[in-house]
Structures are given as C-alpha cells and as structure tokens.
Amino acid sequence: MAIARSTGFSTREPLALRAAASSKPDVASWPFLRFCALYGIVTYADFFNLLGYSTSGIGAAGKYAFFLILILAFAHSWLRTRNLRFGFDAPTILLCFTFFALVPFFAQLATEGDTNSYASAFIPTLILSTAITHDPSEYSSDLTKLRDRLLQWLCVLCLLYDVELFVRAYSGLSYFSLVANQTNHLKSIVFVAALALAHWSRRSAFYLTFILLLALVSEILRPSSTLLLAMAVCAPLSFFMRHRFLSAAKLWSYGLLAIAALAPIGLYLSQDLSQWVASLDEAAKSDALGGSSNAVVRLTIMKVAFQRIEDSSWLVGEFFSGGTTVQVANLLSFWTANYASGLAQIHSDYVCILLEGGLIGYGAFNLALLASARAFIQGADGAASRPRTEMLATGVVTLSSLAIYCSVNPVLQSFQVASIPWTILLCSYVALRTSVAKQMSTVP
C-alpha cells in the first residue's frame, strides 16, 4: 500500500477481475513475442554477421526465411482475430509502408529476376504492425511477467553485445579487421531501452549498475558517439516519465522527434550547420573517446543522396524502388580501398525514407513516431498499474532512441537489429491496448 500512496498506482484489483485474469494465459507466453525474443538473441549471438549478408548463401536464406515467417505470422493473426484495431498510429501507418514497399519488390522480382528496393526496411515493421491483430481479451491483464521478461531479455542482449566486442578485439581473427565487417555497432541501441526499463525496477540499483557497466565496457572497446548522445538525451525523458512529469515528457519527446525529422534537411541546406556537426562529432569521438570520427564521410554520402532526391520526385521520391547506396568514389578517393564498387550505404534512415518515399512518405513516417509517442504518454497518464506504465514509458524512450540512431545510421535497413526496437514497441502497444481493454471492462 505504501507504493500505491507514493506513486498513485494501484497494487490491488477487484477480486472478480483478478480471478478472470488468472484464468487466461499471460501475454508473455504469446508465441509471436517468443519468436521475436528468440530472433533477437540469435541476432546478438551472430558475432560473424552471418545473417547480415543478403546477397547469397546463409544470409539470403536467413533473411527471406525471417521475412516469410513475419508475413505468415501477421496473416495468421489477421485471419484469426475478429476485432482488428486500425488507427492513426505507428502499427497502421507502417503497415501501409510495408505494402507500398512490397509492390516494387515483387514487380522487380517478376520483371528483372532481381530486386533493388527498400522492402527490407519495412518488412520487419510487421513486428509492430502485429499489434493491430492482438486481442487483449485473450490474455491476462497483468503485465508483470511481460515487464520482467523484457528487462531480462534486454540485459542478455547487452551482455551478448559486449561479448561480441571482446571477441572482435582480442580474438585476432582477420575477419574482424575488414571494414565491411565492422558494422555491428548498431546493436548498441539496446542499452538505452534497457536503462529506461531498469530505471523503474524495484531492483533499479542493481540493474542500472549492471547495464551502465556493460555500456562503459562497450564504449571502451568500440566508442560510439551515437550511444552517448542517445543515453544523454533519453535520460531526462526517462526521469520525466518516472516521476510523472508528463507535460515535460511530451515536450521533450515531441521536440526530439521534430529535430530528428528536420536535421537532414537542415544539414543539406546549411553548410555551416554541417561543419558544426562534423566538428562536434570529432570532439566527442576522437578527443573524448579516443576513436575516429567519420562525420565528414557521412555528410558527403548524404550530399550525394540529396542529389538523387533532386533528380527524382520530391513528392513521392523513387517510390521504394531505388537502392540505398550512392557512388562516392569520385568524392572519397580512399573509399575503393575497402569497397571496390565505390558504393556507400546512405548513413541515415531519414534520408533514405525521403529518397524512397518523398515528402509524403517522410511526413507519414514522422507522424507515425509522433502519434506513438503521444499515445504512450497519454496512456501512462491514465494507467493505474505500475507494470503498464513502465512498459509505456519504455516505449517513449525507445521511440526517441530509435529516432537518434536512424538519424545517423542505416538502422532500418539492418533488419536484424531493427527487429529489437520494433519488438520493444510491440510490447508497449500490447500494454497500451491492454490498458484500454481493461478500462472498458470496468465500465458499468
């Protein structure tokens, strides 16, 4: 009862509701969630990035098997659920992205026998879109086990990432010396969500210490200015949500999502802003962390990408039918030493979405993130259960960290890593819709 008085959360439910909830399976046992969790562990245990190569061999087989499972699982859930929950939110909007991305994919496959589309970024979003088909009445309204399992899962992923960094640093294998095999730093995104959920735990001191130590080790072995930025920016947001300063949380998250959306355009239009960002990254990564900054390379790639946007349509872009690499050999003479083709992957999902979807797709994607942040914060305001509020708060932080990582990295294209934040956000939507269903069930 002391917890209820100090936080405003109710620790007890009416006896009838508790009896009804206990007769239903826990949502943590949902087979689709278990599959997503298992795939996340496989991804983080894949130290040699076997699943990351999509052109041939085991990588291609793993990629298309994963996509096929997602499509079939979504279709199965769709057919067996009578009450689909469409709305102006990320699950519905991203489902539209999946459809429009698959159209050119299958068209190219049928006419050319090969594909060069952006579909790999928006098939994994089916993980989140599955929230449309989730029926909360089939499962217990108690989210305690889901919260606990999610935190444990995130801690395991953090540990696996550090183990990979140790293997890369001290194994002496020539494989890890190749630049093309050094892209797994995107996995560090898991630390931010883990810290946000650990902040709420009744054993917060233990979990926060454990995760922060792992984050420190990761920064020593593989300095990442993106991780530091995400942790610094999301820490106040987690504090606001934890202490129910929801108006401040709303302003903070909205402002962050707006900056992430406007930043690529600002960098393209302002040379001074680009130089300032490059010098800031140099100071953070080289001077403070002892690593090497590649901000100039990223900005050069972005500049070439915007030239492609100008050559296509600002309204609809390339309609998800173009590649996400650009030719930079004539601008970066050293590039062909590591990439003989001279092609470079666009280091920003925001730029890729603007290139492939135009202003219409770009606006829709950002509205999806904004609508989800709004729904999670409003849901936390009306939630009477602590686990439910914890899940919603973690969703807000995950959205913000995803926006930061997508601004300077091709996270969505790395479908294995992208499955992690989509799974976390699915759990947050499950908590949100469980809350709504529970409130409706208590209305006389």
VEXDREN-2710 file (C-alpha; in Angstrom, 1 decimal):
% VEXDREN-2710
k/r/px/py/pz
1/MET/0.0/0.0/0.0
2/ALA/2.9/2.3/0.6
3/ILE/3.8/2.0/-3.1
4/ALA/0.2/3.0/-4.1
5/ARG/0.3/6.0/-1.8
6/SER/3.7/7.2/-3.1
7/THR/3.2/6.7/-6.8
8/GLY/-0.5/6.8/-7.4
9/PHE/-0.5/3.2/-8.8
10/SER/-3.0/0.7/-7.5
11/THR/-1.5/-2.5/-6.3
12/ARG/-4.8/-4.3/-6.0
13/GLU/-7.6/-5.1/-8.4
14/PRO/-11.2/-6.2/-7.8
15/LEU/-11.4/-9.8/-6.9
16/ALA/-13.6/-10.6/-9.9
17/LEU/-11.1/-9.1/-12.3
18/ARG/-8.1/-10.8/-10.7
19/ALA/-10.0/-14.2/-10.9
20/ALA/-10.8/-13.6/-14.6
21/ALA/-7.2/-12.5/-15.4
22/SER/-5.7/-15.6/-13.6
23/SER/-7.8/-17.9/-15.9
24/LYS/-6.2/-16.5/-19.0
25/PRO/-2.7/-17.1/-20.3
26/ASP/0.0/-14.5/-19.7
27/VAL/0.7/-12.3/-22.6
28/ALA/4.4/-13.1/-22.2
29/SER/3.6/-16.5/-23.5
30/TRP/2.3/-15.2/-26.8
31/PRO/4.1/-17.3/-29.4
32/PHE/4.8/-14.4/-31.7
33/LEU/6.6/-12.5/-28.9
34/ARG/8.6/-15.6/-28.0
35/PHE/9.7/-15.9/-31.6
36/CYS/10.8/-12.2/-31.7
37/ALA/12.7/-12.6/-28.5
38/LEU/14.5/-15.7/-29.8
39/TYR/15.3/-14.0/-33.1
40/GLY/16.8/-11.1/-31.1
41/ILE/19.1/-13.4/-29.2
42/VAL/20.2/-15.2/-32.4
43/THR/20.9/-11.8/-33.9
44/TYR/23.1/-10.7/-31.0
45/ALA/24.8/-14.0/-30.8
46/ASP/25.7/-13.8/-34.5
47/PHE/29.2/-12.4/-33.9
48/PHE/30.2/-13.1/-37.5
49/ASN/27.2/-11.3/-39.0
50/LEU/26.2/-14.4/-41.0
51/LEU/22.6/-13.1/-41.1
52/GLY/23.7/-9.7/-42.3
53/TYR/24.7/-10.7/-45.8
54/SER/21.6/-10.8/-48.1
55/THR/23.2/-11.4/-51.5
56/SER/23.8/-15.1/-51.3
57/GLY/24.3/-18.2/-49.1
58/ILE/23.1/-18.5/-45.5
59/GLY/22.5/-14.7/-45.2
60/ALA/20.0/-14.7/-48.0
61/ALA/18.3/-17.8/-46.7
62/GLY/18.1/-16.4/-43.2
63/LYS/16.8/-13.1/-44.4
64/TYR/14.0/-14.4/-46.6
65/ALA/13.0/-17.1/-44.1
66/PHE/12.7/-14.4/-41.4
67/PHE/10.6/-12.2/-43.7
68/LEU/8.4/-15.1/-44.7
69/ILE/7.8/-16.0/-41.1
70/LEU/6.8/-12.4/-40.3
71/ILE/4.4/-12.2/-43.2
72/LEU/2.8/-15.6/-42.4
73/ALA/2.5/-14.8/-38.7
74/PHE/0.9/-11.5/-39.4
75/ALA/-1.5/-13.1/-41.9
76/HIS/-2.4/-15.8/-39.4
77/SER/-3.1/-13.3/-36.7
78/TRP/-5.1/-11.2/-39.1
79/LEU/-7.3/-14.1/-40.1
80/ARG/-8.0/-15.4/-36.6
81/THR/-8.7/-12.0/-35.0
82/ARG/-12.2/-10.7/-35.4
83/ASN/-11.5/-7.3/-33.9
84/LEU/-8.7/-5.6/-35.8
85/ARG/-7.5/-2.3/-34.3
86/PHE/-6.6/0.2/-37.0
87/GLY/-5.9/3.7/-36.0
88/PHE/-3.8/6.8/-36.6
89/ASP/-0.8/5.2/-35.1
90/ALA/2.6/3.6/-36.0
91/PRO/1.2/0.0/-36.4
92/THR/-1.3/1.1/-39.1
93/ILE/0.9/3.6/-40.8
94/LEU/3.9/1.3/-41.0
95/LEU/1.6/-1.5/-42.4
96/CYS/0.9/0.9/-45.3
97/PHE/4.7/1.3/-45.7
98/THR/5.1/-2.5/-45.8
99/PHE/2.5/-2.7/-48.6
100/PHE/4.0/0.1/-50.7
101/ALA/7.5/-1.3/-50.3
102/LEU/6.5/-4.8/-51.3
103/VAL/4.8/-3.6/-54.6
104/PRO/8.1/-2.6/-56.3
105/PHE/9.9/-5.5/-54.7
106/PHE/7.6/-8.1/-56.3
107/ALA/7.4/-6.1/-59.5
108/GLN/11.2/-6.1/-59.9
109/LEU/11.4/-9.8/-58.9
110/ALA/8.8/-10.7/-61.7
111/THR/10.3/-8.5/-64.4
112/GLU/14.0/-8.4/-63.7
113/GLY/14.6/-11.5/-61.6
114/ASP/16.4/-9.4/-59.1
115/THR/15.5/-6.7/-56.5
116/ASN/16.8/-3.3/-55.6
117/SER/14.2/-1.9/-53.3
118/TYR/13.7/-0.6/-49.8
119/ALA/11.5/-3.5/-48.7
120/SER/14.0/-4.9/-46.2
121/ALA/13.4/-1.8/-44.1
122/PHE/9.7/-2.2/-43.8
123/ILE/9.0/-5.9/-43.7
124/PRO/10.4/-6.1/-40.1
125/THR/7.9/-3.3/-39.1
126/LEU/5.3/-6.1/-39.4
127/ILE/6.5/-7.0/-35.9
128/LEU/5.0/-3.7/-34.6
129/SER/2.0/-3.9/-37.0
130/THR/1.0/-7.2/-35.4
131/ALA/-0.3/-5.0/-32.6
132/ILE/-3.3/-4.4/-34.9
133/THR/-4.2/-8.1/-34.6
134/HIS/-3.5/-8.5/-30.9
135/ASP/-6.7/-9.2/-28.9
136/PRO/-6.0/-8.3/-25.2
137/SER/-9.1/-10.1/-24.1
138/GLU/-7.4/-13.4/-24.9
139/TYR/-4.6/-12.8/-22.3
140/SER/-4.3/-11.8/-18.7
141/SER/-4.3/-8.1/-18.0
142/ASP/-1.4/-8.5/-15.6
143/LEU/1.8/-7.3/-17.4
144/THR/4.2/-8.0/-14.6
145/LYS/5.7/-11.1/-16.2
146/LEU/6.0/-9.4/-19.6
147/ARG/7.8/-6.5/-18.0
148/ASP/10.2/-8.8/-16.1
149/ARG/10.9/-10.9/-19.2
150/LEU/11.5/-7.9/-21.3
151/LEU/14.1/-6.4/-18.9
152/GLN/15.9/-9.8/-18.6
153/TRP/15.9/-10.1/-22.4
154/LEU/17.4/-6.7/-22.8
155/CYS/20.1/-7.4/-20.2
156/VAL/21.0/-10.6/-22.1
157/LEU/21.3/-8.7/-25.4
158/CYS/23.5/-6.0/-23.7
159/LEU/25.8/-8.8/-22.4
160/LEU/26.0/-10.5/-25.8
161/TYR/27.0/-7.3/-27.4
162/ASP/29.9/-6.8/-25.0
163/VAL/30.9/-10.5/-25.6
164/GLU/31.0/-9.8/-29.3
165/LEU/33.1/-6.7/-28.8
166/PHE/35.6/-8.8/-26.7
167/VAL/35.8/-11.4/-29.5
168/ARG/36.3/-8.7/-32.1
169/ALA/39.0/-7.0/-30.0
170/TYR/41.0/-10.0/-28.8
171/SER/40.3/-13.0/-31.0
172/GLY/43.0/-12.0/-33.5
173/LEU/40.8/-13.2/-36.4
174/SER/41.5/-11.4/-39.6
175/TYR/37.7/-11.4/-40.4
176/PHE/37.1/-8.5/-37.9
177/SER/39.9/-6.4/-39.4
178/LEU/37.9/-5.8/-42.6
179/VAL/36.0/-2.6/-42.6
180/ALA/32.9/-4.3/-44.2
181/ASN/32.7/-6.5/-41.1
182/GLN/32.7/-3.7/-38.5
183/THR/29.0/-2.5/-38.7
184/ASN/27.6/-4.4/-35.7
185/HIS/27.9/-1.2/-33.5
186/LEU/24.2/-0.6/-34.3
187/LYS/23.4/-3.3/-31.7
188/SER/24.3/-0.7/-29.0
189/ILE/20.8/0.7/-29.4
190/VAL/19.6/-1.9/-26.9
191/PHE/21.4/-0.2/-24.0
192/VAL/19.0/2.8/-24.0
193/ALA/15.8/0.8/-23.7
194/ALA/17.4/-1.4/-21.1
195/LEU/18.3/1.6/-18.9
196/ALA/14.9/3.1/-19.3
197/LEU/13.1/-0.1/-18.1
198/ALA/15.8/-0.7/-15.4
199/HIS/15.1/2.8/-14.0
200/TRP/11.6/1.6/-13.0
201/SER/12.7/-1.7/-11.5
202/ARG/12.4/-2.3/-7.7
203/ARG/16.0/-3.6/-8.1
204/SER/16.9/-0.5/-10.1
205/ALA/20.3/0.0/-8.3
206/PHE/21.4/-3.5/-9.4
207/TYR/20.1/-3.4/-12.9
208/LEU/21.3/0.2/-13.6
209/THR/24.8/-0.6/-12.3
210/PHE/24.9/-3.8/-14.4
211/ILE/23.8/-2.1/-17.6
212/LEU/25.9/1.0/-17.1
213/LEU/29.0/-1.1/-16.6
214/LEU/28.2/-3.0/-19.8
215/ALA/27.7/0.3/-21.6
216/LEU/31.0/1.6/-20.3
217/VAL/32.8/-1.6/-21.5
218/SER/31.2/-1.2/-24.9
219/GLU/32.4/2.4/-25.1
220/ILE/36.0/1.4/-24.3
221/LEU/36.0/-1.5/-26.8
222/ARG/34.0/0.3/-29.5
223/PRO/33.5/4.1/-28.9
224/SER/30.1/5.2/-30.1
225/SER/29.1/8.9/-30.0
226/THR/25.5/7.8/-31.1
227/LEU/25.1/5.7/-28.0
228/LEU/26.4/8.5/-25.7
229/LEU/24.1/11.0/-27.4
230/ALA/21.1/8.7/-27.1
231/MET/21.8/8.0/-23.4
232/ALA/22.2/11.7/-22.6
233/VAL/19.1/12.8/-24.5
234/CYS/16.9/10.0/-23.3
235/ALA/17.9/10.2/-19.6
236/PRO/15.8/13.3/-18.9
237/LEU/12.9/11.7/-20.8
238/SER/13.1/8.6/-18.6
239/PHE/13.2/10.9/-15.5
240/PHE/10.1/12.8/-16.6
241/MET/8.2/9.6/-17.2
242/ARG/9.4/8.0/-14.0
243/HIS/8.2/11.0/-11.9
244/ARG/5.1/11.5/-14.0
245/PHE/6.1/15.0/-15.3
246/LEU/4.1/14.0/-18.4
247/SER/3.8/17.5/-19.9
248/ALA/7.6/17.9/-19.8
249/ALA/8.0/14.4/-21.3
250/LYS/5.6/15.3/-24.1
251/LEU/7.5/18.5/-24.9
252/TRP/10.9/16.7/-24.7
253/SER/9.9/13.7/-26.9
254/TYR/8.0/15.9/-29.5
255/GLY/11.0/18.3/-29.7
256/LEU/13.4/15.4/-30.2
257/LEU/11.3/13.8/-32.9
258/ALA/10.9/17.2/-34.7
259/ILE/14.7/17.8/-34.6
260/ALA/15.4/14.4/-36.0
261/ALA/12.9/15.0/-38.8
262/LEU/14.3/18.4/-39.7
263/ALA/18.0/17.7/-39.1
264/PRO/18.7/16.1/-42.5
265/ILE/17.1/18.9/-44.4
266/GLY/19.0/21.5/-42.3
267/LEU/22.3/19.7/-42.9
268/TYR/21.7/19.7/-46.6
269/LEU/20.7/23.4/-46.8
270/SER/23.3/24.8/-44.4
271/GLN/27.0/24.2/-44.9
272/ASP/27.7/26.0/-41.6
273/LEU/25.5/23.5/-39.7
274/SER/27.2/20.6/-41.4
275/GLN/30.6/21.8/-40.4
276/TRP/29.5/22.4/-36.8
277/VAL/28.1/18.8/-36.6
278/ALA/31.3/17.4/-38.0
279/SER/33.5/19.3/-35.5
280/LEU/31.2/18.3/-32.6
281/ASP/31.4/14.6/-33.6
282/GLU/35.2/14.9/-34.0
283/ALA/35.4/16.3/-30.4
284/ALA/33.2/13.7/-29.0
285/LYS/34.5/10.6/-30.7
286/SER/38.2/11.4/-31.3
287/ASP/39.1/13.7/-28.4
288/ALA/36.9/12.3/-25.7
289/LEU/36.5/8.6/-26.6
290/GLY/39.8/8.0/-28.4
291/GLY/38.0/6.7/-31.5
292/SER/37.9/8.1/-35.1
293/SER/35.2/10.3/-36.5
294/ASN/33.6/9.6/-39.8
295/ALA/31.1/12.5/-39.8
296/VAL/32.7/14.0/-42.9
297/VAL/32.2/10.8/-44.8
298/ARG/28.6/10.5/-43.6
299/LEU/27.8/14.1/-44.7
300/THR/29.4/13.5/-48.1
301/ILE/27.2/10.5/-48.6
302/MET/24.2/12.5/-47.5
303/LYS/25.0/15.2/-50.0
304/VAL/25.2/12.7/-52.9
305/ALA/21.9/11.2/-51.7
306/PHE/20.2/14.5/-51.8
307/GLN/21.4/14.9/-55.4
308/ARG/19.4/11.7/-56.2
309/ILE/16.4/13.2/-54.5
310/GLU/16.6/16.3/-56.7
311/ASP/16.8/14.0/-59.7
312/SER/13.7/12.1/-58.7
313/SER/10.4/13.3/-57.3
314/TRP/10.3/15.4/-54.1
315/LEU/6.6/14.3/-53.6
316/VAL/6.9/10.5/-53.8
317/GLY/10.7/10.0/-54.2
318/GLU/11.6/6.8/-56.0
319/PHE/8.5/5.1/-54.6
320/PHE/10.6/2.5/-52.7
321/SER/12.1/1.1/-55.9
322/GLY/15.6/2.5/-55.7
323/GLY/18.8/1.4/-53.9
324/THR/20.1/2.8/-50.7
325/THR/23.7/3.2/-51.8
326/VAL/25.3/6.0/-53.7
327/GLN/28.5/6.3/-55.7
328/VAL/31.2/8.2/-53.8
329/ALA/34.4/7.0/-55.4
330/ASN/34.9/10.4/-57.2
331/LEU/34.5/12.3/-53.9
332/LEU/36.2/10.0/-51.5
333/SER/39.3/8.6/-53.2
334/PHE/40.1/6.2/-50.3
335/TRP/36.7/4.5/-50.5
336/THR/37.6/2.0/-53.1
337/ALA/40.3/0.5/-50.9
338/ASN/37.6/-1.1/-48.8
339/TYR/34.7/-1.1/-51.3
340/ALA/35.8/-1.8/-54.8
341/SER/32.5/-0.8/-56.3
342/GLY/32.8/2.7/-54.9
343/LEU/29.3/2.4/-53.5
344/ALA/28.4/3.6/-50.0
345/GLN/25.4/2.9/-47.9
346/ILE/23.4/6.0/-47.0
347/HIS/24.1/6.6/-43.3
348/SER/20.7/7.9/-42.4
349/ASP/17.3/6.2/-42.5
350/TYR/15.6/9.6/-42.6
351/VAL/17.5/10.5/-45.8
352/CYS/16.6/7.0/-47.2
353/ILE/12.9/7.5/-46.4
354/LEU/12.9/10.9/-48.0
355/LEU/14.7/9.5/-51.1
356/GLU/12.4/6.4/-51.4
357/GLY/9.1/7.9/-50.2
358/GLY/9.4/11.6/-50.9
359/LEU/7.8/14.2/-48.7
360/ILE/4.6/12.1/-48.5
361/GLY/6.4/9.1/-47.1
362/TYR/8.7/11.2/-45.0
363/GLY/5.8/13.0/-43.4
364/ALA/3.9/9.8/-42.8
365/PHE/6.8/8.1/-41.1
366/ASN/7.4/11.0/-38.8
367/LEU/3.7/11.2/-38.0
368/ALA/3.8/7.5/-37.1
369/LEU/6.5/8.2/-34.5
370/LEU/4.8/11.3/-33.2
371/ALA/1.4/9.6/-32.9
372/SER/3.0/6.7/-31.0
373/ALA/4.8/9.0/-28.5
374/ARG/1.5/10.8/-27.9
375/ALA/-0.4/7.5/-27.4
376/PHE/2.2/6.2/-24.9
377/ILE/2.4/9.3/-22.9
378/GLN/-1.4/9.7/-22.7
379/GLY/-1.7/6.0/-21.8
380/ALA/0.8/6.5/-19.0
381/ASP/-1.3/9.4/-17.7
382/GLY/-4.4/7.2/-17.3
383/ALA/-2.6/4.0/-16.3
384/ALA/-3.3/2.7/-12.7
385/SER/-0.9/-0.2/-12.9
386/ARG/2.8/0.2/-12.4
387/PRO/3.9/-2.5/-14.9
388/ARG/1.7/-1.0/-17.6
389/THR/3.2/2.5/-17.0
390/GLU/6.7/1.1/-17.1
391/MET/6.1/-0.5/-20.5
392/LEU/4.6/2.7/-21.9
393/ALA/7.5/4.8/-20.6
394/THR/10.0/2.4/-22.1
395/GLY/8.1/2.7/-25.4
396/VAL/8.5/6.5/-25.3
397/VAL/12.3/6.2/-24.7
398/THR/12.7/3.6/-27.4
399/LEU/11.0/5.8/-29.9
400/SER/13.4/8.6/-29.1
401/SER/16.5/6.5/-29.2
402/LEU/15.3/5.0/-32.5
403/ALA/15.0/8.4/-33.9
404/ILE/18.5/9.3/-32.9
405/TYR/20.0/6.2/-34.2
406/CYS/18.1/6.4/-37.5
407/SER/19.3/10.0/-38.0
408/VAL/22.9/9.0/-38.4
409/ASN/22.8/5.2/-39.1
410/PRO/21.0/2.8/-41.5
411/VAL/19.2/1.0/-38.7
412/LEU/16.0/0.2/-40.5
413/GLN/18.0/-1.4/-43.4
414/SER/19.8/-3.6/-40.8
415/PHE/16.6/-5.6/-40.4
416/GLN/18.1/-7.9/-37.7
417/VAL/19.0/-5.0/-35.4
418/ALA/15.8/-3.1/-36.3
419/SER/13.7/-6.1/-35.1
420/ILE/14.8/-5.2/-31.5
421/PRO/13.2/-1.7/-31.2
422/TRP/10.1/-2.9/-33.1
423/THR/9.7/-5.8/-30.6
424/ILE/10.0/-3.4/-27.7
425/LEU/7.4/-1.1/-29.2
426/LEU/5.1/-4.0/-29.8
427/CYS/5.3/-4.8/-26.1
428/SER/4.4/-1.1/-25.4
429/TYR/1.4/-1.3/-27.7
430/VAL/0.3/-4.5/-26.0
431/ALA/0.5/-2.7/-22.7
432/LEU/-1.4/0.3/-24.1
433/ARG/-4.2/-1.8/-25.6
434/THR/-4.4/-4.0/-22.5
435/SER/-5.0/-0.8/-20.5
436/VAL/-7.8/0.3/-22.8
437/ALA/-9.4/-3.1/-22.8
438/LYS/-9.2/-3.3/-19.0
439/GLN/-10.7/0.2/-18.6
440/MET/-13.6/-0.8/-20.9
441/SER/-14.2/-4.0/-18.9
442/THR/-14.6/-2.0/-15.7
443/VAL/-17.2/0.5/-17.1
444/PRO/-20.6/-0.4/-15.7
END
